[in-house]
Structures are given as C-alpha cells and as structure tokens.
Amino acid sequence: METAADSRKEAPSVVYDGQCPFCRAYVASLDVKPGSQQRGLNKIDARHSPQRVRELSDSGIDVNAGIVLIKGDARYQGAEALSMLARHHADGPWWSGLHHRLLRHRALSQLLYPLLRALRNSYLQLLARQPINTKQDNGEDVSQQGH
C-alpha cells in the first residue's frame, strides 16, 4: 500500500531511443493498466531530451549503450534496467506480457540484452539513423568525459 511519503516520490523514469521502433514498442508495453496498483512511469525519448542526456552523460551513462531506468537517485542501464522494468510489468495476460515474464529473470535478461541491442543498432544503421547526440553545446563529447 502506498503511503503519503511514497506518493510524493517522483515516479521512475525510463530513457529510451524514440527513433528505434523496438524501443518504442517495449516502452509502450510498460503502460500501467487501469486499476493497477503500480505507480506510473515517466517515458523520456532521449532524442528530444538533450538536458536529460547531458545529465546522464555527466554521471557516466551513455544513452547509446542502452535503455536507462532512473529510480530516485539510482540509475540502471541495459539488461539490469530491462530486468527491473519487466519485474514490475509482468502482470498482464500471458501473451501480452510474455516478454516481461522472460526478461524479469536477470540471467536471461543479461543473456538476451546484447542480442537485442545488436538488433537495434543494426536496424538503426540500415535506416541511416545517427546515434543520440551526447555532446554539450560547445561540441565537447560528454559521454567520453571521465573515461
């Protein structure tokens, strides 16, 4: 049961590539169902949120390397983010929630995520889509700072 303190907390956010149809479809599958006890999820298209991309880059996270889940002060990326998201969204009918049921298992998510990311990257390359811009206004690549 959510307390008054819980309701004041900011909802978790997922940062994804809005030009990737696979990413868009996955994020759409994260919609909270009517009557659910789950808290909503802020969906952030990295291609339209340069400030968020810079904030993540400043903390050492390259959004081109995979989906990002933000829960409070914690940041999760790639397979770990997918697994955490899937654990909270596997309550639908078996046919629509099958991918959530599979990906909620951390080991399976870690095994499948590199393949999913490779498919995404290949597809975007075929469409001649550029990586998400992680550069500051002065042209400095923020994703490379501190590495």
C-alpha positions as CSV (number, residue, x, y, z in Angstrom):
1,M,0.0,0.0,0.0
2,E,1.4,3.4,-1.0
3,T,1.9,5.9,1.9
4,A,1.7,9.7,1.6
5,A,5.5,9.7,1.6
6,D,5.5,7.3,-1.4
7,S,3.1,9.4,-3.4
8,R,5.4,12.4,-3.0
9,K,8.3,10.5,-4.5
10,E,8.9,11.1,-8.2
11,A,7.8,8.3,-10.4
12,P,10.6,6.2,-12.0
13,S,11.7,7.2,-15.5
14,V,12.8,5.3,-18.5
15,V,15.1,6.9,-21.0
16,Y,15.0,5.3,-24.5
17,D,15.7,5.9,-28.2
18,G,12.4,7.2,-29.7
19,Q,13.7,6.5,-33.2
20,C,14.0,2.8,-32.5
21,P,10.7,1.0,-33.2
22,F,11.8,-1.8,-30.9
23,C,12.5,0.6,-28.0
24,R,9.2,2.4,-28.6
25,A,7.2,-0.8,-28.6
26,Y,8.9,-2.0,-25.4
27,V,8.3,1.3,-23.6
28,A,4.6,1.3,-24.8
29,S,4.3,-2.2,-23.2
30,L,5.1,-0.6,-19.9
31,D,1.9,1.4,-19.7
32,V,0.2,1.0,-16.3
33,K,-3.1,-0.9,-16.7
34,P,-6.3,0.7,-15.3
35,G,-6.9,-0.4,-11.8
36,S,-3.3,-1.4,-11.3
37,Q,-1.6,-0.5,-8.0
38,Q,1.6,0.3,-9.9
39,R,2.9,3.9,-10.0
40,G,3.2,5.5,-13.4
41,L,6.4,5.6,-15.4
42,N,7.9,8.7,-16.9
43,K,8.8,7.9,-20.5
44,I,11.6,10.0,-21.9
45,D,12.7,10.0,-25.5
46,A,16.4,10.7,-25.4
47,R,16.3,12.3,-28.8
48,H,14.0,15.0,-27.5
49,S,15.6,15.4,-24.1
50,P,19.1,16.8,-24.6
51,Q,19.3,18.1,-21.0
52,R,18.5,14.6,-19.6
53,V,21.0,13.0,-21.9
54,R,23.7,15.5,-20.7
55,E,22.8,14.8,-17.1
56,L,23.2,11.0,-17.7
57,S,26.4,11.6,-19.6
58,D,27.8,13.7,-16.8
59,S,27.2,10.7,-14.5
60,G,29.0,8.4,-16.9
61,I,26.0,6.9,-18.7
62,D,25.9,6.8,-22.5
63,V,22.3,6.5,-23.6
64,N,23.5,5.0,-26.9
65,A,24.7,1.9,-24.9
66,G,21.1,1.0,-23.9
67,I,17.8,1.8,-22.1
68,V,18.1,3.6,-18.8
69,L,15.9,3.3,-15.7
70,I,16.0,6.1,-13.2
71,K,14.6,5.4,-9.7
72,G,15.2,8.1,-7.3
73,D,19.0,8.6,-7.2
74,A,19.7,5.2,-8.7
75,R,20.5,4.6,-12.4
76,Y,20.2,1.3,-14.1
77,Q,21.2,0.6,-17.7
78,G,20.8,-2.2,-20.3
79,A,20.0,-5.7,-19.1
80,E,19.6,-4.6,-15.5
81,A,17.1,-1.9,-16.4
82,L,15.2,-4.3,-18.6
83,S,15.0,-6.9,-15.9
84,M,13.8,-4.4,-13.3
85,L,11.2,-2.9,-15.6
86,A,10.0,-6.4,-16.5
87,R,9.6,-7.5,-12.9
88,H,7.1,-4.7,-12.4
89,H,5.1,-5.2,-15.6
90,A,4.6,-8.9,-15.9
91,D,1.1,-9.0,-14.6
92,G,-0.8,-8.8,-17.9
93,P,-2.3,-11.7,-19.9
94,W,0.4,-14.3,-20.8
95,W,0.5,-13.5,-24.5
96,S,1.0,-9.7,-24.0
97,G,3.3,-10.0,-21.0
98,L,5.4,-12.9,-22.2
99,H,8.5,-10.7,-22.9
100,H,8.2,-9.2,-19.4
101,R,7.9,-12.7,-17.9
102,L,11.1,-13.8,-19.7
103,L,13.1,-10.6,-19.2
104,R,12.4,-10.3,-15.4
105,H,14.9,-13.1,-14.9
106,R,18.2,-11.3,-14.5
107,A,20.3,-14.1,-16.0
108,L,18.1,-14.4,-19.1
109,S,17.9,-10.6,-19.5
110,Q,21.8,-10.4,-19.3
111,L,22.0,-13.2,-21.9
112,L,19.4,-11.6,-24.3
113,Y,20.2,-7.9,-24.0
114,P,23.4,-7.9,-26.1
115,L,21.5,-9.6,-28.9
116,L,18.6,-7.1,-28.6
117,R,21.0,-4.1,-28.6
118,A,22.8,-5.5,-31.6
119,L,19.5,-5.9,-33.5
120,R,18.6,-2.3,-32.5
121,N,21.9,-0.9,-33.7
122,S,21.8,-2.9,-37.0
123,Y,18.3,-1.7,-37.7
124,L,19.1,2.0,-37.0
125,Q,22.2,1.6,-39.1
126,L,20.1,0.3,-42.0
127,L,17.8,3.3,-41.7
128,A,20.9,5.6,-41.6
129,R,19.9,7.0,-38.2
130,Q,22.6,8.7,-36.2
131,P,23.4,7.9,-32.6
132,I,21.8,10.0,-29.9
133,N,23.7,13.3,-29.6
134,T,25.6,13.2,-26.3
135,K,27.6,16.5,-27.0
136,Q,27.4,19.6,-25.0
137,D,26.6,22.9,-26.7
138,N,30.3,23.6,-27.1
139,G,30.7,20.4,-29.1
140,E,32.6,18.5,-26.3
141,D,31.5,14.9,-26.2
142,V,30.1,14.5,-22.7
143,S,29.9,10.7,-23.0
144,Q,33.7,10.4,-23.1
145,Q,34.4,12.6,-20.1
146,G,36.0,10.8,-17.2
147,H,36.7,7.6,-19.1
